[in-house]
Amino acid sequence: MSRLVVVSNRIADPRKSAGAGGLAVALGDALSANGGLWFGWSGTVVENGTPGEGEVHTHHSGNVTLTTVDLCKEDHDSYYLGYSNGVLWPVFHYRLDLADFDAGYIGGYRRVNKLLARKLMPLLKPDDLIWVHDYHLIPMAAELRAMGCKNRIGFFLHIPLPPPLILAAVPQHEWLIRSLFAYDLVGFQAQADVEHFSRYVGKEVGAETLDEHQFRAFGRKVQAQAFPIGIDVDEFAALTHAKEGRDMYERMKNEYSRRRILLGVERLDYSKGLPQRVKAFRELLKNYPENINSATLIQIASPSREALDTYADLRQELESLCGAINGDYGELDWMPVRYIHRNVARKRLPGLYRVADVALVTPLRDGMNLVAKEFIVAQDPADPGVLVLSRFAGAAEQLKEAILVNPYDVHGTAESIQLALQMPLIERQRRHQQLLERVRNQDVHWWRKTYLDALAACEPD
């Protein structure tokens, strides 16, 4: 068996990854199976370091080698804050208005990818299988190829790929997509992303379409395919029935025994559609007054990139909307919105999911959205809650039995929430059974195995 080399912006210790989520568990399992290397940024920012240089740190976790590289402040700010999260993140989530195209961050982005490739190259073995993750590291394979790397290299994009016209707004967009042709396999979350890639390479670079998934351009062949990521179903089910999950469920059930709970859980990010969701809840109270003094929206919005002005503005807007609803509709013994701007321990989340009557997962755009899948797994099959899901989440391609909504349509979303609250038990059970079966069949271990099998089967170009 070939050794697996995982390259990602940040890494996790496989022996300590259970609390970090299913992705870390899946990658840790894959690495531990045959021994492997996990390589990425250390998370350390060196204030007075030299651009393009960084100290390497290595330690071992069982038969897995963890190797990280420090970044100087100039590199971190241009590669991570600047280009990755100031250009690629907003554009890939269709928010051209929030992208900072003029700051020249691309130089730092390319420099850090070259630095990481240079530090990784001496660590590679000839038969290693290399798996690069996410938008921070799109040029990684091109840098490795330039240094003579002949290994099979795969890439997985965890966020959406936008349509060609939006992607073309990125300065040097052709260079960015050309970098993907240095990979043997490019994985996307959803079929829609594959279609966007196919249309872009056909129109912008004149790629030859070899078959449904294979394209040739720039003298190389690449396979592009959807591999929808899942969760570790057994692990999350165990959390649901563990002490912390049960305690949370019982406490919330007692406290809200007279209420219907609507639940939202995500990072505070402009891609998540939080203001639109709160406005839809207000519309629900206005149009269906039977929900007054009955339905409560619990919205958890974990802190995210708080140093950026865009996120500070979003937080202010969200707090204003929640405060206005509570002021206009609240009673002494009932607050319509419980807004929480802090992290909630992952071990407690399953209990919160299980007690909710309706989960509101309504991003404006999302690569997949695993909260939707966690909610399904945490439900009581005898009395399951209802998932209201944005059609613009990658998960919507799989979770068709959810109530799919357009989050931009505040009135329509309010109507769908009312439908969820009124759904008969037998219909809730039917939908949940079908959703759970799909989530279980396409879990994170299925995703990992399917992707790595496809990468191993790629013929060297």
Secondary structure, 3 states (H helix, E strand, C coil): CCCEEEEECCCCCHHHCHHHCHHHHHHHHHHHHHCEEEEEEEEEEECCCCCCCCCEEEEEECCEEEEEEEEEHHHHHHHHHHHHHHHHHHHHCCCHHHCCCCCCCHHHHHHHHHHHHHHHHHHCCCCCEEEEECHHHCCHHHHHHHCCCCCEEEEECCCCCCCHHHHCCCCCHHHHHHHHCCCCEEEECCHHHHHHHHHHHHHHCCCEECCCCEEEECCEEEEEEECCCCCCHHHHHHHHHCHHHHHHHHHHHHHCCCCEEEEEEEECCHHHCHHHHHHHHHHHHHHCHHHCCCEEEEEEEECCCCCCHHHHHHHHHHHHHHHHHHHHHCECCECCEEEECCCCCCCCHHHHHHHCCEEEECCCCECCCCHHHHHHHHCCCCCCCEEEEECCEHHHHCCCCCEEECCCCHHHHHHHHHHHHHCCHHHHHHHHHHHHHHHHHCCHHHHHHHHHHHHHCCCCC
